[in-house]
Amino acid sequence: MESTGSRQPSLPVRIFSLYSEGFRNMTLGRTLWKIILIKLIIMFGVLKLFFFPDFLNTRFATDAQKADHVLEQITSAAKETTTTTGGESL
């Protein structure tokens, strides 16, 4: 085996340096990343407020009531699936 004087950095260091150099030298890419971040903020921040209301907090007062409702919804869906696909009810 030949031994060279300089040692190559480890794989994670090389991957990190590849991305950091790439992001440092971007011009158009920075604008695209800003657009992507704005879209993500809109999707997860704003749309959540309008389309995904907090159903459990508005309908149930205690954590036990919330847990019972979720358990009932999950198990009823599982029971329906087994009766329609299996042919027999449990």
N, C-alpha and C positions, 0 to 999 in steps of 0.2 A: 504494500500500500504506500502510496505517495502522500506525504504530509505537506500541505500548503501552509504558508505563513499566516494567511488570513482565514478566519473561520466564518462561515456563512451563518447569518442569524437564523433563529428557529422559525418554523413555519408560521406560528401565530404572529410573530413580529413582522415577517415579510408580508402577510396578508394585511395587517393593520397599516403598514407603511404604503402598500399599494392603494388602499382606499383613501388614506389621508392625503397622499400626493394627488390622487385623482380629484378629490373634492377641492383641494387647494387650487388646482389649475382650471377648474370649471368656470365657464362664463354663462353660457346658455343654461347649463344644468342647474345653476343656483336659482334661476327664475322658475324652472320646472319644479324644483323641490319646494319652493315657496308656494306654488300653485297646489301641489300635492298636500302640503301641510294645511293650507286654508281649506281645502276640500274635506280633509279628515276632521278638522275642527267643526266644520258645518255638519258633516254627517253624524258624528258622535255627540257633539254638544248641543247643537240647535235642534236637530230633528228628533233627538231623544225627548226633549221637552214637549214636543207637540204630538208625536206619534206613539210614544211609549209611556203612558201615564203610570204612576205608582199604584197599581191595582190593589195590591194587598194592604197597603197603608190606608187606602180610602174605604175599604170594605170591612176590615177586621181590626179590632182594638188590641188584642194581645198576640204575643208570639205563638202561643199554643193554638189559637184559632187559625192563624196563618199557616202553621205547620200542618194542622188537620186538613185544611183546604187543599194544600199542595199535595199531601199524601193521597187524598181522595181523588184528585184529578189524575195523578200518575197511575194509581192502581186501577181506576175505572178505564183508562185508556189501555192498560195492559190486559184487563179482563175482556174488553171488546176485541182486542187483537187475537187473543187465544180462542175465543168462541167462534170468530169468523173464519180463522184459518185452520183450527184444529177440528172443528166439527162437533166437539163436545164441550160443555161448560165444565168448569172445575168444581 
